[in-house]
């Protein structure tokens, strides 16, 4: 099935909608994206034809606002994102912070840092009465060194417990971000872009593998079963197993660099919203990752487009 692009007009708005994260609130849909100068937001009544609203959040002391996640709770909106200080040239100084607002599309103000560097790609969920954060960190000493996904309980919307556990880690050559990245013979792997949801007795963890700049960037998922109230105690297995490369979505006849998705359920239908690049996208205008969606079926521990 051909993907459906979510942005029609490009006049007066950012070209890119990288790392799109969509929520539903007050009868409208809001989509947030990565931005060098802040977190940008689009809105729609129908999950189609999103219109640009503006910058939902920026901070004059920081830049490179990556992968925002927004959660609504008790009349407030909490935005989790990673960023670096102005002047930084090291992406590994990225760290997760939280901002909050009473509006979904404006007025966000920084509350504070949640995690130290390096921490990126937060996905915060409420399970029962407890809050959890899934996010990515680095492991330099693993057999397959690189970036992996962990989970921690949150003591409040502003603080984690400090007891993270590994959810999924690299196991495949297809997850190599770069060969010999930090030292000869050590290939750097990457799993990022965590997105968690639960459906009919199965926990799902979606992730992106490889490098976002490469055509081979892809979306995969892992599953776990269990009724334990602490999501950190789940035992995850990549689909179909930890040693088999079987992406849900990868480069296809329409697009490349498919990755970093969020998931939204409307009625009985599931949709993934993700970014990708068109094959004929201009090469000289910067970031051309744009948001698009596909319907996905979910059931019995399997996801299919």
C-alpha positions as CSV (number, residue, x, y, z in Angstrom):
1,X,0.0,0.0,0.0
2,X,1.3,3.4,-0.9
3,X,2.1,5.7,2.1
4,X,0.0,8.7,2.7
5,X,1.9,12.0,3.2
6,X,0.5,14.1,6.0
7,X,1.6,17.6,4.9
8,X,0.3,19.0,1.6
9,X,1.3,22.6,1.6
10,X,4.9,23.6,2.2
11,X,4.6,27.3,2.1
12,X,5.9,29.1,5.2
13,X,6.7,26.0,7.2
14,X,9.7,23.6,7.7
15,X,10.5,21.3,4.9
16,X,11.1,18.4,7.3
17,X,8.9,16.6,9.8
18,X,11.5,14.2,11.2
19,X,10.6,11.9,14.1
20,X,6.9,12.7,13.9
21,X,4.9,12.1,17.1
22,X,1.1,12.3,17.0
23,X,-1.4,12.7,19.8
24,X,-5.2,13.2,19.9
25,X,-6.6,15.8,22.2
26,X,-9.8,17.8,22.3
27,X,-11.0,16.3,19.0
28,X,-7.9,17.3,17.1
29,X,-4.7,15.6,16.1
30,X,-1.3,17.2,16.9
31,X,2.0,16.2,15.3
32,X,5.3,17.3,16.7
33,X,8.7,17.0,15.0
34,X,12.4,17.3,15.5
35,X,13.8,20.8,14.8
36,X,17.2,22.5,15.0
37,X,15.7,25.7,16.4
38,X,12.8,24.1,18.4
39,X,10.0,21.6,18.4
40,X,7.5,22.3,15.6
41,X,3.8,21.4,15.6
42,X,1.1,20.7,13.0
43,X,-2.6,20.1,13.6
44,X,-5.5,18.4,11.8
45,X,-9.1,17.4,12.5
46,X,-8.9,14.2,10.5
47,X,-5.4,12.7,10.8
48,X,-4.9,14.0,7.2
49,X,-3.8,17.2,5.7
50,X,-2.0,18.6,8.7
51,X,-1.5,22.3,8.8
52,X,1.5,24.0,10.3
53,X,0.8,25.8,13.6
54,X,4.3,27.0,14.5
55,X,7.0,26.3,17.1
56,X,5.4,24.7,20.1
57,X,8.6,25.1,22.0
58,X,12.1,26.5,21.8
59,X,14.8,27.6,24.2
60,X,17.4,30.2,23.4
61,X,20.1,28.3,25.4
62,X,19.8,25.1,23.4
63,X,19.6,23.7,19.9
64,X,18.9,20.4,18.0
65,X,15.6,19.5,19.7
66,X,15.3,15.8,18.9
67,X,12.3,13.4,18.9
68,X,9.7,15.1,21.0
69,X,7.2,13.0,22.9
70,X,4.1,14.7,24.3
71,X,1.7,13.2,26.9
72,X,-1.5,14.7,28.3
73,X,-2.4,14.2,31.9
74,X,-4.8,16.0,34.2
75,X,-5.1,19.0,31.9
76,X,-1.4,19.5,31.3
77,X,0.8,18.6,28.4
78,X,4.3,17.2,29.1
79,X,6.9,17.4,26.3
80,X,9.9,15.1,26.6
81,X,12.8,15.8,24.1
82,X,16.6,15.8,23.9
83,X,18.8,18.7,23.0
84,X,22.3,20.1,23.4
85,X,23.6,23.5,24.6
86,X,24.1,26.2,22.0
87,X,27.7,26.0,20.7
88,X,28.0,22.2,21.2
89,X,29.4,20.2,18.4
90,X,29.1,16.8,20.0
91,X,25.8,14.9,19.4
92,X,26.7,12.7,22.4
93,X,26.0,15.7,24.7
94,X,22.3,15.2,23.9
95,X,20.2,14.7,27.0
96,X,16.5,14.4,27.8
97,X,14.5,17.3,29.3
98,X,10.9,18.0,30.0
99,X,8.8,21.1,29.3
100,X,5.1,21.6,30.1
101,X,2.1,23.6,29.0
102,X,-1.7,23.8,29.5
103,X,-2.0,23.9,25.7
104,X,-1.0,21.1,23.2
105,X,0.4,23.5,20.5
106,X,2.1,26.4,22.4
107,X,3.2,27.8,25.7
108,X,5.7,25.0,26.6
109,X,8.2,26.0,29.3
110,X,11.2,24.0,30.4
111,X,10.9,22.4,33.8
112,X,14.3,20.8,33.9
113,X,16.7,18.0,32.8
114,X,15.4,14.5,33.3
115,X,18.5,12.4,32.3
116,X,22.2,13.1,31.8
117,X,24.0,12.8,28.4
118,X,23.8,10.6,26.4
119,X,20.1,10.1,26.4
120,X,17.7,10.5,23.5
121,X,14.3,9.5,22.0
122,X,12.1,9.4,25.0
123,X,8.7,7.7,25.0
124,X,6.7,8.2,28.2
125,X,3.7,6.0,28.9
126,X,1.3,5.6,31.8
127,X,0.6,2.0,32.7
128,X,-2.0,1.7,35.5
129,X,-1.1,4.4,37.9
130,X,2.7,4.3,37.1
131,X,4.7,6.3,34.6
132,X,7.5,4.8,32.6
133,X,10.1,6.2,30.1
134,X,11.6,4.2,27.3
135,X,14.7,5.9,25.8
136,X,18.0,5.2,24.2
137,X,21.5,5.3,25.7
138,X,25.0,4.0,24.6
139,X,26.8,0.8,25.5
140,X,30.4,1.0,24.5
141,X,31.4,-2.4,25.9
142,X,28.8,-4.8,24.5
143,X,29.7,-7.4,21.9
144,X,27.7,-5.3,19.5
145,X,28.6,-1.9,20.8
146,X,26.2,0.9,20.2
147,X,22.9,2.6,21.0
148,X,20.1,0.5,22.6
149,X,16.7,1.0,24.3
150,X,16.1,0.9,28.0
151,X,13.2,1.5,30.3
152,X,12.9,3.2,33.7
153,X,10.0,3.9,36.1
154,X,9.3,7.6,36.7
155,X,8.8,8.9,40.2
156,X,7.0,12.0,38.9
157,X,6.6,13.6,35.4
158,X,10.0,15.2,36.0
159,X,12.2,12.4,37.5
160,X,13.1,8.8,36.8
161,X,13.8,6.3,39.5
162,X,17.4,5.7,38.2
163,X,17.0,1.9,37.7
164,X,16.8,1.4,34.0
165,X,16.8,-2.0,32.4
166,X,17.6,-3.0,28.8
167,X,14.5,-3.6,26.6
168,X,16.1,-4.3,23.2
169,X,19.7,-4.3,22.1
170,X,21.5,-4.7,18.8
171,X,21.8,-8.3,17.6
172,X,22.1,-8.0,13.8
173,X,24.5,-6.7,11.2
174,X,21.6,-4.8,9.6
175,X,21.6,-2.6,12.7
176,X,25.2,-1.3,12.1
177,X,25.2,2.5,12.2
178,X,28.8,2.9,11.1
179,X,31.8,0.6,10.8
180,X,34.9,1.4,12.9
181,X,33.1,4.4,14.4
182,X,35.1,5.0,17.5
183,X,37.9,2.4,17.2
184,X,39.1,0.0,14.5
185,X,37.2,-3.2,14.5
186,X,34.3,-2.0,16.7
187,X,31.3,-1.5,14.5
188,X,28.7,0.8,16.0
189,X,25.1,-0.4,16.1
190,X,22.0,1.6,16.7
191,X,18.4,0.9,18.0
192,X,16.4,4.1,18.7
193,X,13.0,5.7,18.4
194,X,11.2,3.6,21.0
195,X,7.4,3.5,20.9
196,X,5.5,1.3,23.4
197,X,1.9,0.2,23.3
198,X,-0.3,-2.7,24.6
199,X,-2.9,-4.7,22.8
200,X,-4.9,-7.8,23.8
201,X,-2.4,-9.3,26.2
202,X,0.7,-8.4,24.2
203,X,3.2,-5.6,24.9
204,X,4.7,-4.1,21.7
205,X,8.0,-2.1,21.4
206,X,8.6,-0.5,18.1
207,X,12.1,0.8,17.2
208,X,14.2,2.1,14.4
209,X,17.5,0.4,13.4
210,X,20.6,1.3,11.5
211,X,21.4,5.0,10.7
212,X,18.7,7.7,10.0
213,X,20.9,9.2,7.2
214,X,21.1,5.9,5.3
215,X,18.5,4.4,2.9
216,X,18.6,1.2,5.0
217,X,17.0,2.8,8.1
218,X,14.1,0.7,9.1
219,X,11.3,0.0,11.6
220,X,11.1,-3.2,13.5
221,X,9.3,-4.3,16.7
222,X,9.7,-6.6,19.7
223,X,7.0,-8.2,21.8
224,X,6.6,-9.3,25.4
225,X,3.8,-11.0,27.4
226,X,3.1,-10.6,31.1
227,X,0.8,-9.0,33.6
228,X,3.4,-7.7,35.9
229,X,2.7,-4.1,36.8
230,X,6.3,-3.1,36.5
231,X,7.1,-2.7,32.8
232,X,10.8,-3.1,33.5
233,X,10.2,-6.8,34.3
234,X,9.0,-7.8,30.8
235,X,11.1,-10.1,28.7
236,X,11.3,-8.8,25.2
237,X,12.0,-10.7,21.9
238,X,12.4,-9.1,18.5
239,X,10.0,-10.2,15.9
240,X,10.3,-13.0,14.7
241,X,13.4,-13.7,16.9
242,X,16.5,-11.9,17.9
243,X,18.6,-13.4,15.1
244,X,16.3,-12.7,12.1
245,X,16.1,-9.5,10.2
246,X,12.4,-9.0,9.4
247,X,11.5,-5.3,9.3
248,X,7.9,-4.1,9.5
249,X,8.9,-1.2,7.2
250,X,12.0,-0.5,5.2
251,X,13.0,1.1,1.9
252,X,10.5,0.3,-0.8
253,X,9.3,1.4,-4.2
254,X,8.1,4.7,-2.8
255,X,10.6,5.8,-0.2
256,X,13.9,5.2,1.7
257,X,15.2,6.0,5.2
258,X,11.9,4.8,6.8
259,X,12.0,5.2,10.5
260,X,11.3,6.8,13.9
261,X,7.5,6.3,14.2
262,X,4.7,6.9,16.6
263,X,1.4,4.9,16.7
264,X,-2.1,6.1,16.9
265,X,-5.3,4.0,17.3
266,X,-8.5,5.6,15.9
267,X,-11.6,3.5,16.4
268,X,-10.5,-0.1,15.7
269,X,-7.7,1.0,13.3
270,X,-4.0,1.3,14.0
271,X,-1.8,3.7,12.1
272,X,1.9,4.2,12.2
273,X,3.2,7.8,11.5
274,X,6.9,7.8,10.5
275,X,9.4,9.8,8.4
276,X,11.0,8.8,5.1
277,X,12.7,10.4,2.1
278,X,11.4,10.3,-1.5
279,X,13.9,9.0,-4.0
280,X,13.6,12.2,-6.0
281,X,13.9,14.6,-3.1
282,X,16.3,17.5,-3.7
283,X,19.8,16.9,-2.3
284,X,20.8,20.5,-1.6
285,X,18.1,21.8,0.7
286,X,18.9,20.1,4.0
287,X,16.8,17.7,5.9
288,X,14.0,16.2,3.6
289,X,12.6,13.6,5.9
290,X,8.8,14.1,5.7
291,X,5.9,12.6,7.7
292,X,3.6,9.9,6.3
293,X,1.3,7.3,7.6
294,X,0.3,3.7,6.9
295,X,-2.5,1.5,8.4
296,X,-1.1,-1.5,10.3
297,X,-2.9,-4.6,11.6
298,X,-2.0,-5.7,15.1
299,X,-2.8,-9.0,16.8
300,X,-1.4,-12.0,18.4
301,X,2.1,-10.5,18.8
302,X,2.3,-9.7,15.0
303,X,2.2,-6.4,13.2
304,X,1.6,-6.3,9.4
305,X,1.2,-3.4,6.9
